[in-house]
Amino acid sequence: MNESQKNSPKKERRKRLLIRGFLMMVVLLSVFFYYYDESGLSLSNTSDNEVEYFDIEEDTERIEKGIHLRTGFVDAVGMQEVINNCTNCHSAKLVTQNRMSKEGWIATIRWMQKTQNLWDLGDNESIIVDYLAEHYGPINKGRREGLKNIDWYTLK
Ligand code: HEC
């Protein structure tokens, strides 16, 4: 056994300590820079980030082909009131996948008010109900209306 090997346990410990310290520093630095970047304090590309966030927010409120992309609602009078009052507790999809008459929508609202703590919609209620009945009304209106004003002819 030579001298260096005799010292090795101490050296090993020192080496391990050094490596551990180095790793700790790397971790701390990455955490620091991660939050430094997120905080917007970093000098690099602050404005770039802001533009990006702004664009994303703008995107979600985009309307394409008459549909509000984020919620899937038909863009029309009353949509904003519906978004403000009807997407807080459940997704917009629960609304858009339903089709009801005006009375049906009012009954659903009353049910939620009675059992689910839905608030009093005040003046917005008629706006909301009109919007829902118009754009999420029943598709199947029952039997086809009887034919009128037909020029019947007799087969020869
Ligand atoms: C205070 C919370 C809350 C708000 C606000 C709210 N709802 Fe609801 N709604 C609920 C809960 C809870 C349910 C039941 C969800 C479930 O069954 O998973 C529900 C269910 C529904 C359903 C499904 C009913 C059924 O028979 O399956 C529809 C449609 C609906 N809501 C429409 C609306 C509309 C329209 C609005 C806006 C006027 C609205 N909700 C606002 C809580 C709310």
Residues whose N, C-alpha, C, O or C-beta is under 5 A from the ligand:
A	BS01	HEC	N85 C86 N88 C89 L94 V95 N98 M112 Q116 N117 L118
